Structure formats: C-alpha cells, structure tokens
Amino acid sequence: MCGRYVTITKVKEIEKRFDVTADDPSAFQASANVSPGQKAAVVTNAAPDQLQFFQFGFTPSWAKKQMYVINARSEGDQNPNNDRQYTGGMGIIQKPMFRSSIRSRRCLVVADAFIEGPEKEKLNKPHCVYPRYGDRPFAFAGIWDEWVNQATGEIIKSFAIITTQANDVLERIGHHRSPVILNQEDEQLWLDSKAELPDITSLLRPVADDFLNAYPIGVEIKSPRAHALGLLKPIGERIFPEHTYALHQDLKLEGMGASTGRQRRLFED
C-alpha cells in the first residue's frame, strides 16, 4: 500500500514537466509526508491542461458519508497472494468502489518519492523510495471522484493511488505491494478519456526493477503533521549502492542521490 508520499518540486517545475498550469498555485504545499486527508497535486482527464489540488483519500460520488480510501488494488480480489508473476485480469474494473472511476475519472498523482515499510513493521521501519536516476517528479496512476456533503453542500474532489504487485525494491523492503508508477510516455494515454479499457488496464503493472531505489529513514515520518525535509534524512545505506549517476546529481531533494557530505550540509542548514 502507499499511504505516504513526497511532493516537494516547485509548482513552476511541475507545470513544465506535465505541461499544465496550476489553477491555484497558492494551494500547493510542498511536503515530505503527504498524508491521507491532505490536498495534493493531480492532473485529471477532465482538465488535462491544469494542475489541481484534490484530497488524498477517495470518496465515490454515491457514498452516504465521506471516506478516505487511499489505495485501489489493480487486481481487485484476484491475486490474493500478491504473486509478483501475476499476469491475469485487472479486477479493479469490477469493483463497485472503483469501476466507474477507472473508466472515466483517471488522474496523474504528482510525486517525487514515496514512503514504505515492511508489511508487518510498516512505518515503524520506514524507507524513502525514489527514482534512482533522478526522474522526478513522476506520476502515480490515480483515480478520482466528486462527492457532495449533503449536510453542507460542499463538493469534495478526492483521489486514490492504484497499487500493483511489488517490484524488486519493494520486495527487498519487505512490502507486498507497490504503487503503479506510469512511464512518462504512457501518461497521456492514462488521461485519454476515449482510451479503450484494455489499453488502460495494460498499464497497471509494476515499474521496472531498476527504476527505484530506497534507504531507511526515521520513524518521525509516522506523524501526519510532520512535513519537513529533514524527515527524509537517511539513517542507513541504500538498498542498491549508487556509485555513478545518482551520486553526482544535484537533485535538490535531500538524501535522494546526493553525496553524503552534501546530505549533511543540507540537513544541517
């Protein structure tokens, strides 16, 4: 599952990366710990040229009360054992909670990294998972909907992140699931409201094993009220050693690919 993630890239850079314009730039709040209930940056199929800010935690339009569903399993009830070799159908298209949105309300969820821990220890043993070659920000595959609070008339636009089987990095962390990370060339297909459903579900697979890396961080990330960059400070070694590209890139995101000396200086600052 993916319940916490990182979005710290500046709005202008997000706009350039996704070829969008923010509908309300002041609504963006950089966070090293985007948590359920918070507003976060998305690009939807309904407004593919806009950067909008929806609530993380999905409520379907027909719900009687507000929900905070953060993840949608791509396989649905199929693949109950989270088999990494699973190649069967995508049960999400039959799930009442998600079957409408997967067809007609899809979104890109903007992220720089995400937080995950082992299946049992969870955020008692958190790791920061990030693109090892600096491909950020990237997009999770998301679904969204609008829900009306009948008591107040408030319209709440919310989203969930779609998950799939673990890739190599998540398996090494000890987690059984992974968020669906879209290849950049597939993002427009994901937002295409006229796309055929089989083309959409074909994207719901784990990202390539060499795309991600991870390192352990402190348990302070457990607090949804904590958002500072210092939360991403490494407290141990990366899962895969990085000796070339990533170590020499100025990624601006403390801990992710920076040299040890640079990490220390940035975090002390």
C-alpha positions as CSV (number, residue, x, y, z in Angstrom):
1,M,0.0,0.0,0.0
2,C,1.1,3.6,-0.5
3,G,-0.2,5.9,2.3
4,R,2.5,8.5,2.4
5,Y,4.5,10.1,-0.3
6,V,6.7,13.1,-1.1
7,T,5.9,16.2,-3.3
8,I,8.5,19.0,-3.0
9,T,9.2,20.0,-6.5
10,K,8.2,23.7,-7.1
11,V,4.9,24.4,-8.9
12,K,6.7,26.0,-11.8
13,E,8.7,22.9,-12.4
14,I,5.7,20.7,-12.1
15,E,3.8,22.8,-14.6
16,K,6.7,22.5,-17.0
17,R,7.1,18.7,-16.5
18,F,3.5,17.9,-17.1
19,D,2.7,20.8,-19.5
20,V,0.0,22.2,-17.2
21,T,-1.0,25.4,-15.4
22,A,-1.9,25.4,-11.8
23,D,-5.5,26.5,-11.2
24,D,-4.5,27.9,-7.8
25,P,-0.7,28.0,-7.1
26,S,-1.2,29.2,-3.6
27,A,-3.0,25.9,-2.8
28,F,0.3,23.9,-3.3
29,Q,2.1,23.0,-0.1
30,A,5.4,21.2,-0.5
31,S,5.5,18.2,1.8
32,A,7.9,15.3,2.6
33,N,5.0,13.5,4.1
34,V,1.7,13.8,2.0
35,S,-0.8,12.0,4.2
36,P,-4.5,11.0,3.8
37,G,-6.9,13.9,4.2
38,Q,-4.4,16.5,2.8
39,K,-4.8,18.2,-0.6
40,A,-2.2,17.3,-3.2
41,A,-1.3,17.9,-6.8
42,V,-3.1,16.0,-9.6
43,V,-3.7,16.2,-13.3
44,T,-7.1,14.8,-14.3
45,N,-8.5,13.5,-17.6
46,A,-11.3,16.1,-17.2
47,A,-8.8,19.0,-17.2
48,P,-5.5,17.6,-18.6
49,D,-4.0,21.1,-19.0
50,Q,-4.5,22.1,-15.4
51,L,-2.7,21.3,-12.2
52,Q,-5.3,20.9,-9.5
53,F,-5.3,20.1,-5.8
54,F,-7.6,17.2,-4.6
55,Q,-7.9,15.5,-1.3
56,F,-5.8,12.4,-0.8
57,G,-8.4,9.8,0.3
58,F,-11.0,8.7,-2.2
59,T,-14.8,9.0,-1.7
60,P,-17.1,7.7,-4.5
61,S,-19.9,10.0,-5.6
62,W,-22.6,7.6,-4.4
63,A,-21.2,7.3,-0.8
64,K,-23.5,8.3,2.1
65,K,-20.6,9.5,4.1
66,Q,-17.1,10.7,3.4
67,M,-14.4,8.1,3.1
68,Y,-10.6,8.2,2.9
69,V,-9.7,5.3,0.6
70,I,-6.1,5.8,-0.2
71,N,-5.4,2.8,-2.5
72,A,-7.2,0.8,-5.2
73,R,-5.9,-2.7,-5.9
74,S,-5.4,-3.1,-9.7
75,E,-6.1,-6.8,-9.5
76,G,-9.1,-6.3,-7.3
77,D,-9.9,-9.6,-5.5
78,Q,-7.7,-11.5,-7.9
79,N,-4.1,-12.3,-7.0
80,P,-4.9,-12.5,-3.2
81,N,-1.3,-13.7,-2.5
82,N,0.3,-10.7,-4.3
83,D,2.2,-13.0,-6.7
84,R,4.9,-11.0,-8.4
85,Q,4.4,-13.2,-11.5
86,Y,0.7,-12.5,-11.8
87,T,-0.4,-11.6,-15.4
88,G,-4.1,-12.1,-15.1
89,G,-7.0,-9.7,-15.3
90,M,-7.4,-6.4,-13.6
91,G,-10.3,-6.9,-11.1
92,I,-10.5,-3.1,-10.4
93,I,-12.8,-2.8,-13.3
94,Q,-15.5,-4.9,-11.5
95,K,-15.1,-3.3,-8.0
96,P,-18.2,-1.2,-7.2
97,M,-16.0,1.3,-5.4
98,F,-13.7,2.0,-8.4
99,R,-15.3,0.6,-11.6
100,S,-16.7,4.0,-12.7
101,S,-13.6,6.0,-12.0
102,I,-11.2,3.6,-13.7
103,R,-13.2,4.0,-16.8
104,S,-13.9,7.8,-16.8
105,R,-12.1,9.6,-14.0
106,R,-8.4,9.0,-14.0
107,C,-5.6,11.2,-12.9
108,L,-1.9,11.6,-12.5
109,V,-0.8,12.0,-8.9
110,V,2.4,14.1,-8.8
111,A,5.2,12.8,-6.6
112,D,8.9,12.9,-6.0
113,A,9.2,9.8,-3.9
114,F,7.1,7.7,-1.5
115,I,7.4,6.2,1.9
116,E,7.0,2.5,2.6
117,G,7.9,0.0,5.3
118,P,7.8,-3.8,5.7
119,E,4.4,-5.4,5.6
120,K,4.5,-6.1,9.4
121,E,6.5,-3.2,10.8
122,K,5.0,-0.7,8.4
123,L,6.1,2.9,9.3
124,N,8.0,1.6,12.4
125,K,10.7,0.8,9.8
126,P,10.1,3.3,7.1
127,H,12.1,3.7,3.8
128,C,12.1,6.6,1.3
129,V,11.6,5.1,-2.1
130,Y,12.7,7.3,-5.0
131,P,13.7,7.1,-8.7
132,R,17.4,6.2,-8.7
133,Y,18.2,8.1,-11.9
134,G,16.6,11.4,-11.0
135,D,13.4,11.0,-13.0
136,R,11.3,13.3,-10.8
137,P,8.7,14.4,-10.4
138,F,6.9,11.3,-11.7
139,A,3.2,10.2,-11.7
140,F,1.3,7.6,-9.9
141,A,-1.7,6.2,-11.7
142,G,-4.7,7.6,-9.8
143,I,-8.5,7.7,-9.9
144,W,-10.7,10.5,-8.7
145,D,-14.3,11.4,-8.0
146,E,-16.5,14.2,-6.7
147,W,-18.6,13.7,-3.5
148,V,-21.2,16.2,-2.2
149,N,-21.7,16.6,1.5
150,Q,-25.5,16.6,1.7
151,A,-25.4,18.4,5.1
152,T,-23.3,21.4,3.9
153,G,-23.4,21.3,0.1
154,E,-19.6,21.2,0.0
155,I,-18.1,19.4,-3.1
156,I,-15.1,17.3,-2.3
157,K,-12.8,16.1,-5.1
158,S,-10.6,13.3,-4.0
159,F,-8.3,10.6,-5.3
160,A,-6.7,7.2,-4.6
161,I,-3.5,5.7,-5.8
162,I,-3.7,2.5,-7.7
163,T,-1.4,-0.3,-6.5
164,T,0.0,-3.4,-8.0
165,Q,2.5,-6.2,-7.1
166,A,5.8,-5.3,-5.5
167,N,8.8,-4.8,-7.7
168,D,12.3,-5.7,-6.6
169,V,12.9,-2.7,-4.3
170,L,9.6,-3.1,-2.5
171,E,10.2,-6.8,-2.1
172,R,13.6,-6.1,-0.6
173,I,12.0,-3.7,1.9
174,G,9.6,-6.5,2.8
175,H,6.4,-4.9,1.4
176,H,3.9,-6.9,-0.7
177,R,2.5,-4.0,-2.8
178,S,3.7,-1.1,-4.9
179,P,2.0,2.0,-6.3
180,V,1.6,2.0,-10.1
181,I,4.2,4.4,-11.5
182,L,3.4,5.4,-15.0
183,N,6.1,5.6,-17.7
184,Q,6.2,9.2,-18.9
185,E,5.2,8.1,-22.4
186,D,2.1,6.5,-21.0
187,E,0.8,9.5,-19.1
188,Q,-1.3,10.9,-21.9
189,L,-2.9,7.6,-22.6
190,W,-3.9,7.4,-18.9
191,L,-5.6,10.8,-19.2
192,D,-7.3,10.0,-22.5
193,S,-11.0,9.7,-21.8
194,K,-11.5,7.9,-25.1
195,A,-8.9,5.2,-24.5
196,E,-10.0,1.6,-24.6
197,L,-10.2,-0.1,-21.3
198,P,-7.8,-2.9,-22.2
199,D,-5.2,-0.3,-23.1
200,I,-5.7,1.4,-19.7
201,T,-5.5,-1.8,-17.7
202,S,-2.4,-2.9,-19.5
203,L,-0.6,0.0,-17.7
204,L,-1.4,-1.4,-14.3
205,R,1.9,-3.3,-13.8
206,P,4.9,-2.8,-11.5
207,V,7.5,-0.4,-12.7
208,A,10.8,-1.8,-13.9
209,D,13.0,-3.2,-11.2
210,D,15.9,-0.8,-12.0
211,F,13.7,2.4,-11.8
212,L,13.6,2.7,-8.0
213,N,16.0,2.7,-5.0
214,A,15.4,3.2,-1.3
215,Y,17.0,4.0,2.0
216,P,15.8,3.8,5.6
217,I,14.6,7.0,7.4
218,G,13.4,7.8,10.9
219,V,10.1,6.9,12.5
220,E,9.2,10.6,12.8
221,I,7.6,10.2,9.4
222,K,4.7,8.4,11.1
223,S,3.2,11.7,12.2
224,P,0.9,13.1,9.5
225,R,1.5,16.5,10.9
226,A,5.2,16.4,10.1
227,H,6.2,17.7,6.7
228,A,9.8,19.0,6.9
229,L,12.5,17.8,4.5
230,G,14.6,16.6,7.4
231,L,12.2,13.6,7.6
232,L,13.9,12.2,4.6
233,K,17.4,12.1,6.1
234,P,19.0,8.7,5.6
235,I,19.7,6.7,8.7
236,G,21.2,3.7,6.8
237,E,22.5,2.5,3.5
238,R,20.6,2.5,0.2
239,I,19.2,-0.9,-0.9
240,F,21.2,-0.6,-4.1
241,P,24.6,1.2,-3.9
242,E,24.9,4.2,-6.1
243,H,28.4,5.0,-7.4
244,T,27.9,6.9,-10.6
245,Y,25.0,8.9,-11.9
246,A,22.8,9.4,-8.9
247,L,25.6,10.3,-6.5
248,H,26.7,13.2,-8.7
249,Q,23.3,14.8,-9.5
250,D,22.1,17.9,-7.8
251,L,18.5,16.5,-7.2
252,K,17.7,19.2,-4.7
253,L,15.8,16.5,-2.7
254,E,17.9,15.9,0.4
255,G,19.0,12.3,0.7
256,M,18.0,11.2,-2.7
257,G,21.1,10.7,-4.7
258,A,23.2,13.4,-3.1
259,S,26.6,12.7,-1.7
260,T,27.0,12.0,2.0
261,G,28.7,15.3,2.5
262,R,26.1,17.2,0.6
263,Q,23.3,15.5,2.6
264,R,25.0,16.5,5.8
265,R,25.3,20.2,4.8
266,L,21.8,20.4,3.5
267,F,20.2,18.9,6.6
268,E,22.3,20.9,9.0
269,D,21.1,24.0,7.1
